[in-house]
Amino acid sequence: MAGSKRVAVCDPFDISRSGIIAILAAAGFSATAVSAVELLRPDSAARAFDILLFDLEADDERVVARWVGRLRNRRPQLRIVLVTRYRTARFIGAALDSGIHGCVLQGEDRRELLHAIDVAAGGDTYVSPATADALLGQRRQVRQRNISLPGRQAQLTRREYQVMCHIARGMRTRDIARVLSLSVKTIEKYRGSLRAKIGARSVAAVTAFAIAHAGLDPADLAKPARRGGEPA
């Protein structure tokens, strides 16, 4: 993967931005710094990049969601990975719901950053261990307030719950169909009804919901292998 994808780095702080670029350069990636304003310009040179690593240094999830939404409207093919120091489940969940393709928290091993790029470039979405831990904290709080069967809050059917768990574990539609002994078309139908019920627009959002509300333990999540893309 190294060297086959061009990476843009958007970070307001020179030290962290330079550090990320150095990590990418050492791994063989072509990486260049860009600003948040430049990324939204129609004629921006950043349009030549395939992957964006960003941190807006904004702790308001609404600001991040609006910015990501505008960027995705302008660059629907761009793969977006958030690198942030904010660890609240509310912030991370909103970022994932906005349509980013991965989240890594500052302080994690550089290998997590590289793995997130690898997974995002391959068409999948990645939630790092520290991100999963933050969401797990919210799941524990939810379960303390409302003890119920997994998935009950969204009134998921048994099949929808099974499909959700398999999606969160990084499985693709055809793999889920094989495991559940159902057709690919049937699994696609369950994926559609699941997205509608929980309001998730991406694999990362499904994973976040599974951890925060449906009792799925992050320890059960396997890192996805490098593979071709597939929508949530």
N, CA, C and O of each residue as an XYZ file, in Angstrom:
928
protein
N       0.828     -1.209      0.000
C       0.000      0.000      0.000
C       0.858      1.253      0.000
O       0.534      2.221     -0.687
N       1.958      1.250      0.767
C       2.800      2.435      0.863
C       3.215      2.919     -0.511
O       3.667      2.136     -1.347
N       3.061      4.213     -0.741
C       3.480      4.803     -1.992
C       2.420      4.746     -3.069
O       2.526      5.476     -4.055
N       1.377      3.894     -2.927
C       0.368      3.737     -3.964
C      -0.777      4.726     -3.801
O      -1.587      4.882     -4.715
N      -0.859      5.394     -2.658
C      -1.902      6.370     -2.416
C      -1.291      7.672     -1.935
O      -0.309      7.680     -1.193
N      -1.891      8.776     -2.371
C      -1.405     10.097     -1.967
C      -2.211     10.585     -0.780
O      -3.438     10.489     -0.773
N      -1.522     11.110      0.227
C      -2.154     11.465      1.490
C      -2.015     12.959      1.752
O      -0.927     13.522      1.632
N      -3.125     13.594      2.111
C      -3.112     14.987      2.542
C      -3.270     15.014      4.060
O      -4.049     14.239      4.616
N      -2.542     15.894      4.727
C      -2.586     16.004      6.185
C      -3.069     17.398      6.558
O      -2.420     18.398      6.249
N      -4.221     17.448      7.228
C      -4.803     18.721      7.653
C      -4.788     18.761      9.174
O      -5.580     18.080      9.826
N      -3.896     19.551      9.732
C      -3.754     19.657     11.182
C      -3.322     21.081     11.495
O      -2.372     21.576     10.889
N      -4.002     21.763     12.435
C      -3.687     23.168     12.693
C      -2.370     23.398     13.407
O      -1.893     24.532     13.455
N      -1.767     22.351     13.965
C      -0.539     22.516     14.747
C       0.663     21.952     14.002
O       0.654     20.810     13.542
N       1.695     22.782     13.894
C       2.859     22.418     13.093
C       3.555     21.166     13.621
O       3.985     20.324     12.833
N       3.671     21.031     14.943
C       4.405     19.895     15.506
C       3.709     18.577     15.172
O       4.338     17.645     14.671
N       2.405     18.503     15.453
C       1.691     17.260     15.177
C       1.581     17.004     13.680
O       1.669     15.857     13.243
N       1.390     18.054     12.889
C       1.305     17.904     11.431
C       2.623     17.384     10.870
O       2.644     16.472     10.044
N       3.722     17.980     11.331
C       5.040     17.541     10.861
C       5.333     16.114     11.299
O       5.932     15.336     10.557
N       4.904     15.777     12.518
C       5.123     14.423     13.013
C       4.393     13.378     12.184
O       4.950     12.324     11.876
N       3.148     13.668     11.823
C       2.370     12.733     11.000
C       3.002     12.588      9.626
O       3.120     11.476      9.110
N       3.405     13.689      9.038
C       4.034     13.635      7.714
C       5.335     12.828      7.769
O       5.635     12.071      6.846
N       6.105     12.988      8.849
C       7.350     12.225      8.998
C       7.065     10.729      9.103
O       7.780      9.916      8.517
N       6.018     10.366      9.851
C       5.638      8.949      9.982
C       5.255      8.379      8.617
O       5.656      7.271      8.262
N       4.477      9.146      7.862
C       4.043      8.681      6.556
C       5.218      8.566      5.583
O       5.311      7.609      4.814
N       6.103      9.547      5.629
C       7.267      9.514      4.744
C       8.145      8.304      5.038
O       8.658      7.665      4.119
N       8.318      7.992      6.326
C       9.136      6.837      6.705
C       8.511      5.531      6.224
O       9.215      4.551      5.981
N       7.179      5.523      6.087
C       6.479      4.329      5.626
C       6.364      4.284      4.106
O       5.812      3.333      3.552
N       6.880      5.303      3.432
C       6.897      5.300      1.978
C       5.723      5.999      1.311
O       5.549      5.886      0.098
N       4.913      6.720      2.083
C       3.775      7.434      1.505
C       4.207      8.808      0.997
O       5.182      9.391      1.471
N       3.453      9.304      0.021
C       3.622     10.676     -0.436
C       2.618     11.527      0.327
O       1.413     11.394      0.114
N       3.090     12.396      1.210
C       2.193     13.168      2.084
C       2.513     14.651      2.002
O       3.678     15.046      1.944
N       1.461     15.473      1.999
C       1.591     16.917      1.910
C       0.605     17.589      2.851
O      -0.521     17.118      3.011
N       1.018     18.681      3.474
C       0.143     19.430      4.387
C      -0.832     20.292      3.594
O      -0.463     20.883      2.579
N      -2.081     20.361      4.061
C      -3.091     21.225      3.460
C      -3.881     21.872      4.587
O      -3.876     21.381      5.716
N      -4.556     22.966      4.287
C      -5.382     23.636      5.292
C      -6.845     23.245      5.121
O      -7.254     22.777      4.059
N      -7.631     23.445      6.185
C      -9.055     23.114      6.136
C      -9.771     23.965      5.099
O     -10.678     23.484      4.421
N      -9.373     25.222      4.972
C     -10.000     26.129      3.994
C      -9.666     25.685      2.580
O     -10.535     25.659      1.708
N      -8.403     25.335      2.353
C      -7.966     24.929      1.022
C      -8.705     23.690      0.542
O      -9.016     23.572     -0.643
N      -8.986     22.769      1.450
C      -9.645     21.523      1.067
C     -11.035     21.748      0.483
O     -11.512     20.937     -0.311
N     -11.685     22.840      0.869
C     -13.044     23.112      0.406
C     -13.084     23.958     -0.871
O     -14.160     24.193     -1.421
N     -11.931     24.411     -1.341
C     -11.899     25.198     -2.577
C     -12.035     24.276     -3.787
O     -11.373     23.240     -3.842
N     -12.873     24.628     -4.749
C     -13.075     23.780     -5.930
C     -11.806     23.518     -6.721
O     -11.630     22.438     -7.286
N     -10.919     24.510     -6.760
C      -9.694     24.375     -7.549
C      -8.490     23.986     -6.696
O      -7.346     24.172     -7.110
N      -8.748     23.445     -5.506
C      -7.656     23.134     -4.586
C      -6.737     22.057     -5.139
O      -7.186     21.093     -5.761
N      -5.434     22.239     -4.901
C      -4.458     21.226     -5.301
C      -4.660     19.939     -4.513
O      -4.203     18.871     -4.918
N      -5.358     20.055     -3.370
C      -5.603     18.878     -2.543
C      -6.535     17.884     -3.224
O      -6.685     16.756     -2.755
N      -7.159     18.288     -4.320
C      -8.045     17.366     -5.031
C      -7.260     16.209     -5.634
O      -7.846     15.206     -6.043
N      -5.941     16.340     -5.691
C      -5.115     15.272     -6.256
C      -4.872     14.155     -5.263
O      -4.289     13.134     -5.630
N      -5.298     14.311     -4.012
C      -5.019     13.310     -2.989
C      -6.167     12.321     -2.838
O      -7.330     12.642     -3.081
N      -5.800     11.102     -2.426
C      -6.773     10.018     -2.281
C      -7.268      9.875     -0.845
O      -8.406      9.467     -0.613
N      -6.403     10.214      0.124
C      -6.710     10.011      1.537
C      -6.419     11.300      2.293
O      -5.430     11.982      2.023
N      -7.290     11.624      3.240
C      -7.082     12.793      4.086
C      -7.005     12.372      5.538
O      -7.892     11.682      6.040
N      -5.936     12.790      6.217
C      -5.837     12.680      7.668
C      -6.097     14.074      8.212
O      -5.430     15.026      7.808
N      -7.064     14.214      9.131
C      -7.390     15.562      9.573
C      -7.649     15.635     11.066
O      -8.028     14.658     11.711
N      -7.431     16.832     11.586
C      -7.785     17.200     12.951
C      -8.071     18.687     12.933
O      -7.173     19.491     12.685
N      -9.326     19.064     13.195
C      -9.705     20.477     13.161
C      -9.439     21.178     14.482
O      -9.573     22.398     14.576
N      -9.053     20.397     15.527
C      -8.863     20.941     16.865
C     -10.132     21.657     17.314
O     -10.080     22.756     17.866
N     -11.262     21.019     17.068
C     -12.557     21.551     17.506
C     -13.231     20.478     18.346
O     -13.401     19.344     17.898
N     -13.619     20.844     19.580
C     -14.240     19.843     20.446
C     -15.760     19.817     20.297
O     -16.441     19.080     21.009
N     -16.292     20.615     19.378
C     -17.729     20.622     19.106
C     -17.988     19.677     17.935
O     -17.582     19.948     16.805
N     -18.668     18.566     18.217
C     -18.904     17.565     17.182
C     -19.716     18.113     16.012
O     -19.621     17.600     14.897
N     -20.519     19.157     16.263
C     -21.316     19.734     15.188
C     -20.431     20.436     14.160
O     -20.720     20.409     12.964
N     -19.368     21.056     14.621
C     -18.429     21.725     13.712
C     -17.762     20.697     12.818
O     -17.664     20.886     11.606
N     -17.301     19.603     13.421
C     -16.640     18.543     12.657
C     -17.608     17.935     11.651
O     -17.248     17.731     10.492
N     -18.841     17.642     12.084
C     -19.827     17.013     11.205
C     -20.146     17.907     10.004
O     -20.247     17.425      8.876
N     -20.304     19.211     10.254
C     -20.611     20.127      9.151
C     -19.459     20.192      8.157
O     -19.672     20.178      6.945
N     -18.232     20.265      8.681
C     -17.064     20.358      7.803
C     -16.903     19.084      6.983
O     -16.656     19.151      5.779
N     -17.041     17.928      7.619
C     -16.922     16.663      6.899
C     -18.019     16.549      5.848
O     -17.769     16.087      4.734
N     -19.238     16.969      6.201
C     -20.336     16.918      5.240
C     -20.061     17.755      4.004
O     -20.310     17.310      2.883
N     -19.550     18.963      4.198
C     -19.215     19.827      3.067
C     -18.103     19.213      2.223
O     -18.151     19.260      0.994
N     -17.107     18.640      2.885
C     -15.990     18.038      2.168
C     -16.448     16.826      1.366
O     -16.032     16.647      0.221
N     -17.298     15.996      1.957
C     -17.776     14.798      1.256
C     -18.648     15.182      0.061
O     -18.651     14.476     -0.947
N     -19.384     16.286      0.158
C     -20.174     16.741     -0.986
C     -19.285     17.150     -2.145
O     -19.626     16.946     -3.310
N     -18.128     17.737     -1.807
C     -17.209     18.195     -2.846
C     -16.283     17.080     -3.331
O     -15.903     17.044     -4.501
N     -15.929     16.182     -2.433
C     -14.991     15.100     -2.767
C     -15.547     13.756     -2.310
O     -15.033     13.189     -1.345
N     -16.572     13.228     -2.962
C     -17.216     11.988     -2.494
C     -16.293     10.770     -2.506
O     -16.530      9.814     -1.768
N     -15.255     10.789     -3.325
C     -14.347      9.642     -3.418
C     -13.189      9.706     -2.419
O     -12.461      8.728     -2.251
N     -13.018     10.849     -1.759
C     -11.908     11.018     -0.819
C     -12.140     10.179      0.431
O     -13.228     10.205      1.007
N     -11.122      9.437      0.850
C     -11.200      8.644      2.075
C     -10.680      9.506      3.228
O      -9.599     10.086      3.133
N     -11.449      9.587      4.313
C     -11.170     10.546      5.378
C     -10.937      9.831      6.706
O     -11.764      9.027      7.136
N      -9.810     10.125      7.356
C      -9.469      9.528      8.652
C      -9.234     10.651      9.656
O      -8.441     11.560      9.411
N      -9.927     10.579     10.784
C      -9.782     11.575     11.848
C      -8.700     11.134     12.835
O      -8.697      9.995     13.303
N      -7.784     12.054     13.141
C      -6.775     11.839     14.184
C      -7.031     12.906     15.241
O      -6.812     14.089     14.980
N      -7.489     12.517     16.424
C      -7.956     13.511     17.389
C      -7.538     13.165     18.813
O      -7.236     12.015     19.131
N      -7.529     14.193     19.663
C      -7.253     13.978     21.075
C      -8.536     13.925     21.898
O      -8.496     13.619     23.090
N      -9.662     14.218     21.278
C     -10.936     14.216     21.997
C     -11.486     12.798     22.086
O     -11.659     12.123     21.071
N     -11.760     12.350     23.320
C     -12.074     10.948     23.567
C     -13.515     10.706     24.017
O     -13.856      9.584     24.390
N     -14.363     11.729     23.990
C     -15.732     11.497     24.434
C     -16.484     10.680     23.382
O     -16.290     10.854     22.179
N     -17.353      9.780     23.870
C     -18.124      8.935     22.958
C     -19.034      9.785     22.075
O     -19.274      9.460     20.912
N     -19.530     10.871     22.643
C     -20.418     11.749     21.857
C     -19.679     12.350     20.673
O     -20.202     12.369     19.559
N     -18.470     12.841     20.904
C     -17.683     13.452     19.836
C     -17.314     12.418     18.780
O     -17.494     12.649     17.584
N     -16.795     11.274     19.228
C     -16.356     10.239     18.293
C     -17.537      9.677     17.508
O     -17.449      9.466     16.298
N     -18.645      9.436     18.212
C     -19.815      8.902     17.532
C     -20.337      9.837     16.456
O     -20.702      9.394     15.367
N     -20.375     11.131     16.755
C     -20.841     12.108     15.774
C     -19.899     12.179     14.580
O     -20.342     12.315     13.440
N     -18.602     12.086     14.844
C     -17.628     12.109     13.743
C     -17.822     10.910     12.828
O     -17.778     11.038     11.604
N     -18.039      9.744     13.428
C     -18.262      8.538     12.626
C     -19.566      8.640     11.837
O     -19.631      8.233     10.677
N     -20.590      9.179     12.468
C     -21.872      9.328     11.787
C     -21.798     10.319     10.629
O     -22.588     10.236      9.689
N     -20.856     11.250     10.694
C     -20.724     12.246      9.633
C     -20.180     11.637      8.344
O     -20.267     12.252      7.281
N     -19.618     10.430      8.434
C     -19.175      9.749      7.224
C     -17.679      9.589      7.062
O     -17.209      9.280      5.967
N     -16.911      9.793      8.138
C     -15.472      9.556      8.027
C     -15.213      8.054      7.892
O     -16.080      7.238      8.204
N     -14.028      7.700      7.430
C     -13.707      6.304      7.150
C     -12.750      5.695      8.160
O     -12.279      4.573      7.970
N     -12.459      6.415      9.224
C     -11.588      5.880     10.255
C     -11.340      6.900     11.344
O     -11.489      8.104     11.137
N     -10.955      6.397     12.519
C     -10.656      7.287     13.644
C      -9.527      6.689     14.465
O      -9.583      5.528     14.869
N      -8.507      7.492     14.705
C      -7.367      7.111     15.527
C      -7.153      8.220     16.544
O      -7.207      9.399     16.193
N      -6.911      7.860     17.797
C      -6.703      8.867     18.825
C      -5.220      9.177     18.974
O      -4.373      8.290     18.864
N      -4.918     10.448     19.225
C      -3.534     10.850     19.462
C      -2.997     10.096     20.676
O      -3.702      9.928     21.670
N      -1.769      9.650     20.591
C      -1.185      8.870     21.669
C      -1.140      7.392     21.358
O      -0.436      6.639     22.030
N      -1.883      6.963     20.344
C      -1.813      5.558     19.952
C      -0.539      5.294     19.150
O       0.116      6.217     18.665
N      -0.213      4.029     19.026
C       0.981      3.627     18.283
C       0.868      4.061     16.818
O      -0.217      4.044     16.237
N       2.006      4.452     16.232
C       1.987      4.889     14.837
C       1.487      3.801     13.897
O       0.984      4.092     12.812
N       1.627      2.547     14.315
C       1.135      1.454     13.478
C      -0.378      1.509     13.321
O      -0.909      1.080     12.297
N      -1.083      2.035     14.332
C      -2.528      2.188     14.212
C      -2.871      3.208     13.138
O      -3.827      3.022     12.386
N      -2.095      4.286     13.064
C      -2.318      5.304     12.046
C      -2.119      4.717     10.652
O      -2.933      4.939      9.756
N      -1.040      3.973     10.475
C      -0.743      3.374      9.181
C      -1.785      2.326      8.815
O      -2.167      2.195      7.652
N      -2.243      1.576      9.825
C      -3.258      0.562      9.555
C      -4.574      1.222      9.157
O      -5.276      0.728      8.276
N      -4.908      2.333      9.803
C      -6.133      3.056      9.460
C      -6.089      3.532      8.008
O      -7.084      3.439      7.290
N      -4.943      4.039      7.582
C      -4.775      4.470      6.188
C      -4.937      3.288      5.247
O      -5.610      3.386      4.221
N      -4.314      2.171      5.604
C      -4.366      0.968      4.782
C      -5.804      0.487      4.610
O      -6.235      0.171      3.501
N      -6.541      0.437      5.722
C      -7.932     -0.033      5.685
C      -8.813      0.945      4.908
O      -9.618      0.525      4.077
N      -8.667      2.244      5.170
C      -9.475      3.250      4.477
C      -9.200      3.243      2.977
O     -10.125      3.355      2.173
N      -7.927      3.112      2.602
C      -7.564      3.078      1.189
C      -8.129      1.848      0.499
O      -8.421      1.875     -0.696
N      -8.283      0.757      1.268
C      -8.825     -0.465      0.703
C     -10.338     -0.456      0.573
O     -10.920     -1.413      0.062
N     -10.985      0.614      1.029
C     -12.424      0.723      0.876
C     -13.223      0.424      2.123
O     -14.451      0.506      2.100
N     -12.551      0.075      3.221
C     -13.248     -0.233      4.460
C     -13.135      0.928      5.443
O     -12.563      1.970      5.124
N     -13.679      0.742      6.625
C     -13.633      1.763      7.668
C     -13.010      1.169      8.921
O     -13.287      0.023      9.274
N     -12.164      1.952      9.596
C     -11.414      1.430     10.737
C     -11.657      2.241     12.001
O     -11.604      3.471     11.988
N     -11.925      1.531     13.091
C     -12.049      2.135     14.418
C     -10.911      1.584     15.269
O     -10.845      0.379     15.512
N     -10.019      2.458     15.720
C      -8.836      2.013     16.455
C      -9.205      1.484     17.839
O     -10.306      1.757     18.318
N      -8.316      0.736     18.495
C      -8.606      0.198     19.833
C      -8.971      1.277     20.854
O      -9.907      1.096     21.633
N      -8.242      2.398     20.859
C      -8.541      3.457     21.825
C      -9.895      4.099     21.528
O     -10.626      4.470     22.446
N     -10.228      4.228     20.241
C     -11.540      4.739     19.869
C     -12.633      3.810     20.362
O     -13.645      4.253     20.905
N     -12.418      2.512     20.165
C     -13.383      1.514     20.625
C     -13.539      1.553     22.144
O     -14.643      1.390     22.663
N     -12.431      1.769     22.855
C     -12.487      1.854     24.321
C     -13.344      3.031     24.763
O     -14.119      2.923     25.714
N     -13.203      4.164     24.063
C     -13.994      5.347     24.411
C     -15.476      5.074     24.207
O     -16.305      5.466     25.028
N     -15.804      4.407     23.121
C     -17.198      4.064     22.855
C     -17.704      3.008     23.828
O     -18.883      2.986     24.183
N     -16.795      2.133     24.254
C     -17.175      1.096     25.220
C     -17.596      1.730     26.548
O     -18.505      1.233     27.212
N     -16.941      2.820     26.932
C     -17.319      3.492     28.163
C     -18.754      3.967     28.109
O     -19.484      3.874     29.096
N     -19.162      4.480     26.950
C     -20.553      4.907     26.788
C     -21.481      3.705     26.847
O     -22.562      3.786     27.429
N     -21.073      2.597     26.257
C     -21.911      1.394     26.273
C     -22.176      0.941     27.702
O     -23.292      0.536     28.029
N     -21.157      1.008     28.554
C     -21.328      0.586     29.937
C     -22.312      1.492     30.666
O     -23.129      1.024     31.458
N     -22.225      2.812     30.388
C     -23.148      3.750     31.021
C     -24.577      3.490     30.568
O     -25.506      3.534     31.374
N     -24.752      3.219     29.274
C     -26.084      2.948     28.748
C     -26.663      1.702     29.384
O     -27.846      1.674     29.725
N     -25.846      0.670     29.549
C     -26.343     -0.583     30.091
C     -26.701     -0.445     31.576
O     -27.592     -1.131     32.075
N     -25.988      0.459     32.278
C     -26.323      0.699     33.679
C     -27.683      1.382     33.805
O     -28.424      1.117     34.751
N     -28.011      2.255     32.863
C     -29.281      2.978     32.926
C     -30.443      2.155     32.386
O     -31.585      2.321     32.816
N     -30.146      1.266     31.437
C     -31.231      0.553     30.775
C     -30.768     -0.866     30.455
O     -30.196     -1.102     29.391
N     -31.004     -1.790     31.341
C     -30.606     -3.176     31.130
C     -31.662     -3.865     30.281
O     -32.805     -4.028     30.707
N     -31.275     -4.266     29.080
C     -32.212     -4.912     28.173
C     -31.449     -5.787     27.206
O     -30.218     -5.806     27.219
N     -32.160     -6.504     26.375
C     -31.510     -7.368     25.405
C     -30.777     -6.523     24.371
O     -31.239     -5.435     24.029
N     -29.625     -7.013     23.861
C     -28.900     -6.257     22.841
C     -29.803     -5.911     21.664
O     -30.557     -6.749     21.169
N     -29.710     -4.652     21.225
C     -30.465     -4.215     20.067
C     -31.892     -3.808     20.356
O     -32.572     -3.321     19.452
N     -32.383     -3.985     21.583
C     -33.781     -3.705     21.887
C     -34.117     -2.234     21.689
O     -35.224     -1.896     21.268
N     -33.143     -1.340     21.999
C     -33.437      0.080     21.899
C     -33.840      0.485     20.477
O     -34.656      1.389     20.296
N     -33.273     -0.177     19.479
C     -33.589      0.153     18.092
C     -34.595     -0.820     17.506
O     -34.930     -0.730     16.325
N     -35.085     -1.756     18.324
C     -36.051     -2.752     17.895
C     -35.560     -3.521     16.678
O     -36.260     -3.639     15.672
N     -34.345     -4.038     16.790
C     -33.768     -4.820     15.700
C     -34.342     -6.232     15.717
O     -34.637     -6.786     16.776
N     -34.495     -6.802     14.524
C     -34.864     -8.203     14.445
C     -33.625     -9.049     14.747
O     -32.508     -8.533     14.784
N     -33.827    -10.337     14.960
C     -32.683    -11.214     15.249
C     -31.682    -11.191     14.109
O     -30.476    -11.133     14.350
N     -32.160    -11.235     12.872
C     -31.268    -11.230     11.721
C     -30.540     -9.900     11.585
O     -29.353     -9.873     11.257
N     -31.244     -8.793     11.834
C     -30.594     -7.491     11.752
C     -29.490     -7.376     12.796
O     -28.424     -6.824     12.525
N     -29.752     -7.900     13.990
C     -28.736     -7.865     15.041
C     -27.534     -8.705     14.641
O     -26.397     -8.283     14.848
N     -27.759     -9.883     14.073
C     -26.652    -10.739     13.638
C     -25.837    -10.044     12.549
O     -24.607    -10.041     12.595
N     -26.518     -9.464     11.582
C     -25.831     -8.769     10.494
C     -25.025     -7.592     11.036
O     -23.893     -7.365     10.608
N     -25.607     -6.840     11.980
C     -24.896     -5.710     12.584
C     -23.587     -6.166     13.230
O     -22.546     -5.538     13.037
N     -23.639     -7.239     13.982
C     -22.443     -7.732     14.665
C     -21.380     -8.180     13.673
O     -20.191     -7.938     13.880
N     -21.803     -8.824     12.607
C     -20.839     -9.271     11.595
C     -20.223     -8.081     10.858
O     -19.032     -8.088     10.548
N     -21.038     -7.060     10.578
C     -20.504     -5.846      9.946
C     -19.454     -5.209     10.850
O     -18.381     -4.821     10.388
N     -19.770     -5.103     12.147
C     -18.857     -4.483     13.105
C     -17.560     -5.264     13.227
O     -16.526     -4.702     13.588
N     -17.606     -6.547     12.931
C     -16.391     -7.370     12.994
C     -15.607     -7.339     11.693
O     -14.610     -8.047     11.549
N     -16.052     -6.521     10.745
C     -15.288     -6.325      9.513
C     -15.637     -7.262      8.383
O     -14.890     -7.348      7.409
N     -16.752     -7.970      8.480
C     -17.123     -8.930      7.443
C     -17.866     -8.247      6.299
O     -18.602     -7.283      6.509
N     -17.663     -8.759      5.089
C     -18.328     -8.231      3.902
C     -19.632     -8.983      3.663
O     -19.886    -10.033      4.252
N     -20.452     -8.414      2.779
C     -21.783     -8.968      2.550
C     -21.747    -10.438      2.163
O     -22.502    -11.243      2.708
N     -20.879    -10.791      1.230
C     -20.852    -12.191      0.784
C     -20.378    -13.132      1.880
O     -20.789    -14.291      1.930
N     -19.496    -12.625      2.777
C     -19.037    -13.456      3.890
C     -20.153    -13.657      4.907
O     -20.327    -14.752      5.442
N     -20.916    -12.583      5.173
C     -22.048    -12.693      6.097
C     -23.086    -13.654      5.542
O     -23.649    -14.467      6.276
N     -23.336    -13.558      4.239
C     -24.307    -14.445      3.602
C     -23.893    -15.904      3.757
O     -24.734    -16.770      4.000
N     -22.606    -16.172      3.617
C     -22.113    -17.553      3.746
C     -22.267    -18.049      5.185
O     -22.692    -19.182      5.412
N     -21.921    -17.202      6.151
C     -22.000    -17.599      7.557
C     -23.447    -17.855      7.992
O     -23.713    -18.795      8.741
N     -24.379    -17.020      7.523
C     -25.781    -17.134      7.934
C     -26.600    -18.022      6.997
O     -27.794    -18.231      7.209
N     -25.936    -18.543      5.953
C     -26.609    -19.417      4.973
C     -27.787    -18.704      4.313
O     -28.863    -19.277      4.143
N     -27.559    -17.437      3.945
C     -28.568    -16.644      3.259
C     -27.973    -16.103      1.961
O     -26.761    -16.166      1.758
N     -28.819    -15.577      1.089
C     -28.327    -15.023     -0.163
C     -27.720    -13.644      0.051
O     -28.036    -12.966      1.029
N     -26.857    -13.234     -0.854
C     -26.258    -11.906     -0.794
C     -27.343    -10.839     -0.861
O     -27.267     -9.828     -0.164
N     -28.359    -11.063     -1.702
C     -29.450    -10.106     -1.835
C     -30.199     -9.939     -0.515
O     -30.603     -8.833     -0.156
N     -30.381    -11.053      0.206
C     -31.084    -10.979      1.491
C     -30.268    -10.197      2.508
O     -30.816     -9.396      3.264
N     -28.952    -10.426      2.529
C     -28.087     -9.698      3.462
C     -28.095     -8.218      3.130
O     -28.103     -7.384      4.036
N     -28.094     -7.876      1.854
C     -28.153     -6.464      1.469
C     -29.448     -5.820      1.959
O     -29.454     -4.654      2.355
N     -30.551     -6.584      1.934
C     -31.826     -6.078      2.432
C     -31.739     -5.817      3.933
O     -32.226     -4.793      4.413
N     -31.116     -6.746      4.683
C     -30.969     -6.561      6.121
C     -30.063     -5.371      6.427
O     -30.321     -4.620      7.368
N     -28.999     -5.196      5.634
C     -28.101     -4.058      5.840
C     -28.865     -2.747      5.662
O     -28.668     -1.798      6.421
N     -29.743     -2.699      4.649
C     -30.517     -1.496      4.397
C     -31.489     -1.180      5.528
O     -31.597     -0.029      5.953
N     -32.191     -2.188      6.013
C     -33.145     -1.957      7.103
C     -32.421     -1.611      8.393
O     -32.920     -0.820      9.193
N     -31.234     -2.205      8.603
C     -30.436     -1.904      9.792
C     -29.987     -0.454      9.773
O     -30.114      0.248     10.776
N     -29.461      0.004      8.635
C     -29.018      1.396      8.519
C     -30.160      2.360      8.801
O     -29.979      3.371      9.480
N     -31.336      2.038      8.276
C     -32.486      2.918      8.465
C     -32.896      2.989      9.931
O     -33.251      4.063     10.417
N     -32.853      1.870     10.639
C     -33.309      1.830     12.022
C     -32.362      2.536     12.984
O     -32.805      3.194     13.925
N     -31.041      2.397     12.746
C     -30.092      2.982     13.693
C     -29.503      4.300     13.192
O     -28.718      4.937     13.894
N     -29.879      4.708     11.985
C     -29.407      5.979     11.453
C     -27.934      5.982     11.120
O     -27.278      7.016     11.245
N     -27.395      4.846     10.698
C     -25.965      4.733     10.392
C     -25.747      4.781      8.887
O     -26.436      4.103      8.126
N     -24.779      5.592      8.466
C     -24.504      5.723      7.038
C     -23.171      5.093      6.632
O     -22.788      5.160      5.463
N     -22.472      4.492      7.570
C     -21.170      3.919      7.251
C     -20.912      2.712      8.144
O     -21.599      2.497      9.143
N     -19.902      1.929      7.761
C     -19.501      0.772      8.566
C     -19.066      1.234      9.955
O     -19.375      0.588     10.956
N     -18.351      2.353     10.008
C     -17.884      2.872     11.297
C     -19.055      3.239     12.200
O     -19.009      3.012     13.409
N     -20.119      3.814     11.601
C     -21.289      4.187     12.397
C     -22.013      2.951     12.918
O     -22.502      2.951     14.048
N     -22.087      1.901     12.108
C     -22.683      0.642     12.565
C     -21.874      0.075     13.722
O     -22.439     -0.381     14.715
N     -20.542      0.103     13.593
C     -19.663     -0.396     14.645
C     -19.834      0.406     15.927
O     -19.898     -0.162     17.017
N     -19.909      1.733     15.794
C     -20.080      2.586     16.972
C     -21.385      2.263     17.688
O     -21.420      2.197     18.917
N     -22.460      2.062     16.923
C     -23.744      1.735     17.533
C     -23.682      0.376     18.223
O     -24.207      0.208     19.324
N     -23.035     -0.597     17.569
C     -22.943     -1.942     18.135
C     -22.212     -1.935     19.469
O     -22.578     -2.668     20.387
N     -21.179     -1.106     19.575
C     -20.406     -1.017     20.817
C     -21.172     -0.241     21.882
O     -21.252     -0.660     23.037
N     -21.741      0.911     21.473
C     -22.351      1.809     22.450
C     -23.719      1.353     22.931
O     -24.092      1.624     24.072
N     -24.472      0.667     22.084
C     -25.863      0.397     22.434
C     -26.274     -1.071     22.396
O     -27.282     -1.440     22.998
N     -25.521     -1.908     21.708
C     -26.005     -3.274     21.479
C     -25.182     -4.345     22.165
O     -25.372     -5.531     21.898
N     -24.264     -3.951     23.049
C     -23.564     -4.949     23.859
C     -22.373     -5.616     23.204
O     -21.839     -6.581     23.751
N     -21.936     -5.130     22.036
C     -20.794     -5.753     21.381
C     -19.506     -5.266     22.030
O     -19.279     -4.061     22.136
N     -18.678     -6.181     22.457
C     -17.426     -5.835     23.124
C     -16.353     -5.562     22.078
O     -16.176     -6.371     21.166
N     -15.619     -4.429     22.182
C     -14.552     -4.125     21.228
C     -13.507     -5.228     21.141
O     -12.839     -5.357     20.115
N     -13.350     -6.030     22.199
C     -12.383     -7.128     22.174
C     -12.749     -8.161     21.127
O     -11.900     -8.931     20.677
N     -14.029     -8.177     20.736
C     -14.482     -9.138     19.736
C     -14.221     -8.672     18.320
O     -14.355     -9.450     17.375
N     -13.849     -7.408     18.161
C     -13.691     -6.864     16.827
C     -12.342     -7.249     16.252
O     -11.304     -7.029     16.876
N     -12.360     -7.815     15.084
C     -11.118     -8.184     14.405
C     -10.735     -7.090     13.432
O     -11.598     -6.508     12.776
N      -9.446     -6.808     13.335
C      -9.013     -5.810     12.376
C      -9.279     -6.332     10.964
O      -8.897     -7.457     10.642
N      -9.937     -5.521     10.110
C     -10.235     -5.988      8.762
C      -8.965     -6.186      7.971
O      -8.000     -5.438      8.128
N      -8.967     -7.200      7.114
C      -7.821     -7.418      6.231
C      -7.918     -6.431      5.082
O      -8.975     -5.841      4.858
N      -6.827     -6.246      4.352
C      -6.844     -5.363      3.210
C      -7.704     -5.993      2.128
O      -7.490     -7.145      1.751
N      -8.673     -5.242      1.630
C      -9.552     -5.789      0.632
C     -10.265     -4.645     -0.084
O     -10.128     -3.481      0.292
N     -11.022     -4.990     -1.112
C     -11.730     -3.999     -1.903
C     -12.869     -3.383     -1.132
O     -13.309     -3.934     -0.123
N     -13.360     -2.232     -1.599
C     -14.378     -1.503     -0.853
C     -15.760     -2.080     -0.971
O     -16.064     -2.834     -1.895
N     -16.595     -1.714     -0.022
C     -18.001     -2.112     -0.004
C     -18.725     -1.170      0.932
O     -18.253     -0.930      2.044
N     -19.859     -0.629      0.515
C     -20.579      0.299      1.370
C     -21.157     -0.385      2.582
O     -21.275     -1.610      2.610
N     -21.525      0.401      3.597
C     -22.105     -0.155      4.818
C     -23.443     -0.800      4.543
O     -24.077     -1.322      5.460
